[in-house]
């Protein structure tokens, strides 16, 4: 199993979390993920963003930044609901992974 296989779901949760705080864009979220210890290429991230958009969790739009256009992603109502549900599962898993054996 590769790191991408193991961490793909965690990366998607990071993306939804950050998109819930403010709109995100590709290079910006790659840099943010790097701060969390994930090395992800644009070739991996963009299909992930498109998949989250296809599921209805993100909505994208083109924005102009000077002479450049950038695709910006924002979380949807469905994305917020999915993130809320995932937080419950992550908390449960965290408890199992780090519970102390008495």
C-alpha positions in Angstrom: 0.0 0.0 0.0 1.4 3.4 -0.9 1.1 6.5 1.1 -1.4 7.9 -1.4 -3.6 4.9 -0.8 -3.4 5.2 3.0 -3.6 9.0 3.2 -6.0 9.8 0.4 -9.0 10.0 2.6 -7.2 12.2 5.1 -6.1 14.5 2.4 -9.7 14.8 1.2 -10.7 15.7 4.7 -8.0 18.4 4.9 -9.2 19.8 1.6 -12.8 19.9 2.8 -11.8 21.4 6.1 -9.8 24.2 4.5 -12.4 24.9 1.9 -14.9 25.2 4.7 -12.8 28.0 6.2 -12.3 29.9 3.0 -12.2 29.2 -0.7 -9.0 27.3 -1.8 -7.0 26.9 -5.0 -4.6 24.2 -6.2 -1.2 25.6 -5.4 -2.4 27.1 -2.1 -3.8 23.8 -0.8 -0.7 22.0 -2.0 1.4 24.3 0.2 -1.1 24.0 3.1 -0.9 20.2 2.8 2.9 20.3 2.8 2.7 22.2 6.1 0.8 19.1 7.4 3.5 16.8 6.1 1.8 15.6 2.9 3.8 15.8 -0.3 1.1 15.8 -3.1 1.6 16.7 -6.7 -0.8 18.8 -8.8 -1.3 15.6 -10.9 -2.7 13.9 -7.8 -4.5 16.9 -6.2 -6.5 18.2 -9.2 -8.2 14.8 -9.9 -9.0 14.7 -6.2 -10.5 18.2 -6.3 -12.5 17.3 -9.5 -13.8 14.2 -7.7 -14.9 16.1 -4.7 -16.7 18.6 -7.0 -18.3 15.7 -8.9 -19.7 14.3 -5.6 -21.1 17.8 -4.9 -18.8 18.5 -1.9 -17.0 21.4 -3.7 -18.1 24.0 -6.2 -15.5 25.8 -8.4 -15.3 29.0 -10.3 -12.7 30.8 -12.3 -11.3 34.0 -10.7 -8.9 36.5 -12.2 -5.7 37.4 -10.3 -4.0 40.1 -12.3 -3.4 38.6 -15.7 -3.9 35.0 -14.6 -7.0 33.0 -14.1 -7.3 30.6 -11.2 -9.9 28.0 -10.4 -11.1 28.5 -6.8 -13.0 25.8 -4.8 -15.6 26.4 -2.0 -17.3 23.9 0.2 -21.0 23.2 -0.5 -23.8 22.3 1.9 -23.3 18.7 1.0 -19.6 19.0 1.6 -20.2 20.5 5.1 -22.5 17.6 5.9 -20.0 15.1 4.7 -17.2 16.7 6.7 -19.4 16.8 9.9 -20.1 13.1 9.5 -16.4 12.3 8.8 -15.4 14.1 12.0 -17.5 11.7 14.0 -15.8 8.8 12.3 -12.3 10.3 12.7 -12.9 10.9 16.4 -14.0 7.3 16.9 -11.0 6.0 15.0 -8.7 8.4 17.0 -10.1 6.9 20.2 -9.4 3.4 19.0 -5.9 4.1 17.8 -4.8 5.9 20.9 -6.8 4.4 23.7 -4.7 3.1 26.6 -5.0 -0.6 27.5 -5.7 -0.9 31.2 
